[in-house]
Amino acid sequence: MRWYFTVLREHTPGAELDDAALDEMYDLYGPHHDVDRGDFADRVRGGFDHVVRFRERGSRRLVGFTAVRSRIIRLSSGRRLPTLYSGLSFVLPEARGLGLLPAVLSYYALRLKLRAPTETVWVWSDAISYKPYILTARRLTRVYPSRHGPTPAFVRELRDRLGADYYGDLYDAATGCVRKLHKRLKDHVAPIRAQDLRDPDIRFYAEHNPGHADGHGLMMLIPADVKNILTVLAYRRPSAPRSRPTTELAEA
């Protein structure tokens, strides 16, 4: 796989990242996000089990990063569902389409599966841009919410538990959205234009996240089943460039 041979991955507990590492990450992140250096550092060190940095093989130049945290959620039925949060993700344009984020998520999902071998691991995020939503909605067989069908009751319960536990009153169970106190993405990053709404997946995202223009996030849940994992690991960048390059951004 191309991503394996061109990019090195460094896995580090968030709490163990030093100031030099945070400065290097923030240099990539800051130009695209309205988040100051102190808030960025606090979130990285206090909010994630692991941070994975992507480096160009040879030069060791940082080309992106992502972060994960895991938790097992018990539903009212007694089921214990392993969950993996994906956030703080940013990848430079030249490293996009190499399967970096899917590979990391698949790795941690498989590790988490060992803690609950009879259940599917659920990967989740609150997408503050339409781009992470359509990246998954277009590739995978099961993503919730989706224009292709309703969200099952147990997935809604899982979503609502995660939303309430992590966001409290900022989470709206009626819409499955998270209200942000300020807009994190800068205006040049992933605006939805009138012509974009002709795309059915972008339109679905906009309709189900009515506060997207104010930076609100749409809760997105993906079962890390065998079919989905194999699909994301097999993905390759399209041979013809797109008019608007896809940015791999998740909530930060």
Backbone torsions as a table, in degrees:
resi	resn	phi	psi	omega
1	MET	NA	137.3	-172.8
2	ARG	-59.6	-41.7	-175.5
3	TRP	-61.7	-31.6	-177.4
4	TYR	-67.3	-36.7	-174.0
5	PHE	-90.6	-14.8	-175.9
6	THR	-107.7	-18.5	-175.1
7	VAL	-132.4	132.9	174.0
8	LEU	-90.8	148.5	179.1
9	ARG	-120.8	130.1	178.7
10	GLU	-112.9	119.1	-179.0
11	HIS	-102.3	120.9	-176.9
12	THR	-138.9	133.6	171.3
13	PRO	-56.3	136.9	-176.9
14	GLY	-55.0	-39.6	-176.9
15	ALA	-67.2	-15.5	-175.8
16	GLU	-98.1	-0.1	179.2
17	LEU	-73.8	130.5	-179.1
18	ASP	-87.2	176.8	-175.7
19	ASP	-63.5	-36.8	-179.9
20	ALA	-63.5	-40.9	178.7
21	ALA	-65.7	-41.2	179.5
22	LEU	-66.4	-38.5	177.4
23	ASP	-62.0	-42.8	-179.6
24	GLU	-63.1	-41.6	178.6
25	MET	-67.1	-44.0	-176.8
26	TYR	-65.8	-29.7	176.9
27	ASP	-60.5	-31.8	176.0
28	LEU	-80.9	-40.1	-169.9
29	TYR	-79.9	-42.0	-171.9
30	GLY	-56.5	-41.9	-177.5
31	PRO	-62.9	-15.3	-175.8
32	HIS	-113.9	-3.8	-174.3
33	HIS	-133.7	142.0	174.6
34	ASP	-89.3	67.9	179.1
35	VAL	-134.7	126.3	-178.3
36	ASP	-79.9	167.3	-173.4
37	ARG	-60.4	-38.6	-178.6
38	GLY	-67.4	-45.8	178.4
39	ASP	-64.2	-38.3	178.0
40	PHE	-60.8	-46.8	-179.1
41	ALA	-63.4	-42.6	-179.7
42	ASP	-62.0	-41.2	-179.0
43	ARG	-68.6	-43.9	-179.9
44	VAL	-60.9	-47.0	-173.5
45	ARG	-77.5	-28.9	-174.8
46	GLY	-106.9	-8.8	-170.7
47	GLY	-110.3	-4.7	-171.5
48	PHE	-137.0	145.9	174.2
49	ASP	-70.1	-45.8	-178.5
50	HIS	-140.5	144.4	170.3
51	VAL	-113.8	132.3	-179.7
52	VAL	-114.7	119.1	178.9
53	ARG	-101.5	139.5	-179.7
54	PHE	-105.7	127.5	-179.1
55	ARG	-124.5	142.2	175.5
56	GLU	-67.6	126.5	-179.7
57	ARG	-63.7	134.8	-179.3
58	GLY	99.4	-69.4	-177.9
59	SER	-77.0	-22.9	-176.1
60	ARG	65.7	17.8	178.9
61	ARG	-69.5	135.2	177.5
62	LEU	-71.5	125.0	-179.9
63	VAL	-117.6	0.4	177.4
64	GLY	163.4	179.3	179.3
65	PHE	-165.5	164.1	172.9
66	THR	-151.5	170.9	-178.1
67	ALA	-145.7	152.8	-177.1
68	VAL	-138.5	154.8	168.0
69	ARG	-146.8	148.0	-175.4
70	SER	-122.0	153.4	177.6
71	ARG	-161.3	144.1	175.5
72	ILE	-99.9	124.9	-176.2
73	ILE	-105.9	129.8	176.3
74	ARG	-96.5	122.5	179.1
75	LEU	-84.2	170.3	-179.6
76	SER	-62.7	-24.6	178.6
77	SER	-76.3	-10.7	-176.3
78	GLY	98.0	-10.4	177.6
79	ARG	-63.9	141.0	177.7
80	ARG	-110.6	107.0	-175.8
81	LEU	-102.4	121.7	176.1
82	PRO	-74.4	132.7	-178.1
83	THR	-124.0	146.2	-179.5
84	LEU	-130.6	114.9	179.2
85	TYR	-86.8	135.1	177.2
86	SER	-117.2	122.8	-179.8
87	GLY	-158.3	-174.4	179.1
88	LEU	52.9	41.8	-173.9
89	SER	-103.0	128.5	172.8
90	PHE	-150.2	133.2	-179.3
91	VAL	-133.1	132.7	177.8
92	LEU	-64.0	152.6	-175.1
93	PRO	-53.4	-38.6	-175.7
94	GLU	-70.9	-14.2	-179.9
95	ALA	-107.6	4.6	179.2
96	ARG	-80.2	153.7	-179.8
97	GLY	81.7	5.4	179.8
98	LEU	-95.9	3.2	178.9
99	GLY	77.0	23.5	-175.4
100	LEU	-65.9	-52.0	-178.2
101	LEU	-66.6	-46.2	177.9
102	PRO	-58.5	-38.0	-179.9
103	ALA	-64.5	-42.6	178.9
104	VAL	-64.5	-46.5	-179.0
105	LEU	-63.7	-39.1	178.3
106	SER	-64.1	-40.3	179.2
107	TYR	-61.3	-49.6	-178.2
108	TYR	-72.9	-30.8	175.7
109	ALA	-64.5	-41.2	178.5
110	LEU	-66.5	-37.7	175.2
111	ARG	-62.8	-43.0	-179.3
112	LEU	-68.4	-31.4	179.7
113	LYS	-57.3	-30.2	179.9
114	LEU	-65.6	-23.6	179.5
115	ARG	-82.3	-20.4	179.6
116	ALA	-144.9	72.0	-169.7
117	PRO	-65.2	-19.2	-178.4
118	THR	-91.4	-3.5	-177.2
119	GLU	-118.5	156.0	174.2
120	THR	-80.9	138.3	174.3
121	VAL	-77.0	136.4	178.8
122	TRP	-109.6	118.2	175.7
123	VAL	-89.9	135.0	-177.5
124	TRP	-141.4	159.6	174.6
125	SER	-160.9	169.4	171.6
126	ASP	-115.9	103.8	-171.4
127	ALA	-75.9	113.5	179.1
128	ILE	-91.8	3.1	174.1
129	SER	-137.1	152.3	177.4
130	TYR	-69.4	-18.9	-172.0
131	LYS	-65.5	-48.3	176.6
132	PRO	-63.4	-29.4	178.7
133	TYR	-66.2	-50.1	-176.0
134	ILE	-72.3	-26.7	176.1
135	LEU	-58.1	-39.8	-179.3
136	THR	-87.0	-40.6	-176.4
137	ALA	-62.4	-30.1	-178.4
138	ARG	-84.8	-18.3	-174.4
139	ARG	-102.4	-33.9	-166.0
140	LEU	-103.3	157.2	-178.3
141	THR	-79.6	-29.3	-179.4
142	ARG	-133.3	117.2	174.4
143	VAL	-142.5	139.3	179.7
144	TYR	-127.8	133.6	-1.6
145	PRO	-76.5	164.1	-177.9
146	SER	-148.4	147.5	176.4
147	ARG	-71.9	-9.6	-176.0
148	HIS	-88.6	-5.5	178.9
149	GLY	170.3	168.7	-178.0
150	PRO	-72.5	160.2	175.7
151	THR	-85.9	125.4	179.8
152	PRO	-58.5	154.6	-176.0
153	ALA	-59.6	-42.2	-177.1
154	PHE	-69.0	-28.7	176.6
155	VAL	-72.2	-38.3	175.5
156	ARG	-62.6	-41.1	178.2
157	GLU	-63.1	-42.7	177.6
158	LEU	-61.7	-46.0	178.0
159	ARG	-57.3	-46.2	-177.1
160	ASP	-67.8	-35.5	176.6
161	ARG	-64.7	-46.1	179.1
162	LEU	-64.2	-43.9	-179.7
163	GLY	-61.2	-46.0	-179.2
164	ALA	-68.1	-41.6	-176.9
165	ASP	-67.3	-39.8	-174.3
166	TYR	-94.9	-24.7	-174.1
167	TYR	-122.4	-10.2	176.2
168	GLY	58.6	-130.9	-176.9
169	ASP	-68.6	-11.6	178.4
170	LEU	-78.7	-11.4	179.2
171	TYR	-93.2	135.6	179.4
172	ASP	-112.7	105.7	-177.3
173	ALA	-65.9	-26.2	-179.2
174	ALA	-66.1	-32.9	-177.9
175	THR	-109.8	-18.1	-174.1
176	GLY	73.8	25.6	-177.4
177	CYS	-114.8	157.2	179.0
178	VAL	-115.1	122.9	177.6
179	ARG	-80.6	130.2	177.9
180	LYS	-99.4	141.1	-178.3
181	LEU	-71.7	-23.9	171.3
182	HIS	-151.2	159.0	-177.8
183	LYS	-75.0	121.9	-176.2
184	ARG	-84.4	-38.1	-179.6
185	LEU	-82.1	138.9	175.4
186	LYS	-73.0	160.4	-169.1
187	ASP	-61.2	-26.1	-177.0
188	HIS	-79.4	-8.2	-175.5
189	VAL	-96.3	114.6	170.1
190	ALA	53.9	46.0	171.8
191	PRO	-69.7	148.9	175.9
192	ILE	-97.2	113.5	-179.5
193	ARG	-92.1	165.0	-177.5
194	ALA	-57.2	-41.2	-178.3
195	GLN	-69.6	-23.8	178.5
196	ASP	-66.4	-27.5	-176.5
197	LEU	-71.0	-6.6	172.8
198	ARG	-72.7	-20.4	176.0
199	ASP	-76.6	124.3	-174.0
200	PRO	-64.5	-31.5	179.9
201	ASP	-74.9	-39.3	176.1
202	ILE	-66.1	-41.6	178.3
203	ARG	-62.2	-41.2	178.2
204	PHE	-61.4	-44.4	178.5
205	TYR	-59.7	-47.2	-177.4
206	ALA	-64.2	-39.5	-179.3
207	GLU	-69.8	-33.6	-177.7
208	HIS	-92.0	-6.4	173.4
209	ASN	-130.8	73.0	-173.6
210	PRO	-62.4	-18.3	178.4
211	GLY	-96.6	19.2	-175.9
212	HIS	-59.6	-35.2	-179.0
213	ALA	-66.1	-21.8	177.6
214	ASP	-95.8	6.8	176.2
215	GLY	90.6	10.9	179.5
216	HIS	-72.0	157.9	-175.3
217	GLY	-112.3	147.2	175.9
218	LEU	-101.4	122.2	177.2
219	MET	-65.4	128.0	-175.9
220	MET	-128.8	127.5	-178.4
221	LEU	-123.5	135.9	-175.9
222	ILE	-133.3	122.1	175.4
223	PRO	-74.2	126.2	179.3
224	ALA	-86.3	61.8	177.2
225	ASP	-84.6	174.0	-174.0
226	VAL	-59.3	-43.9	-177.2
227	LYS	-64.3	-43.7	179.4
228	ASN	-65.4	-42.3	-179.5
229	ILE	-62.8	-45.3	179.7
230	LEU	-64.4	-35.2	179.5
231	THR	-65.3	-45.9	-177.2
232	VAL	-71.6	-34.1	180.0
233	LEU	-71.8	-25.2	-179.3
234	ALA	-87.4	-6.5	-175.1
235	TYR	-66.9	142.4	174.9
236	ARG	-130.4	149.0	176.2
237	ARG	-58.7	136.5	176.7
238	PRO	-57.9	144.7	-177.1
239	SER	-67.9	-32.6	178.5
240	ALA	-95.4	131.6	-179.9
241	PRO	-65.0	145.9	177.4
242	ARG	-87.8	157.9	-179.3
243	SER	-68.3	-30.2	177.1
244	ARG	-125.6	100.0	-176.6
245	PRO	-55.7	140.7	-178.7
246	THR	-75.9	130.5	178.5
247	THR	-103.9	129.2	-179.0
248	GLU	-89.8	87.4	-178.0
249	LEU	-120.4	131.1	171.3
250	ALA	-123.5	177.5	-179.4
251	GLU	-60.4	147.4	-175.2
252	ALA	-122.0	NA	NA
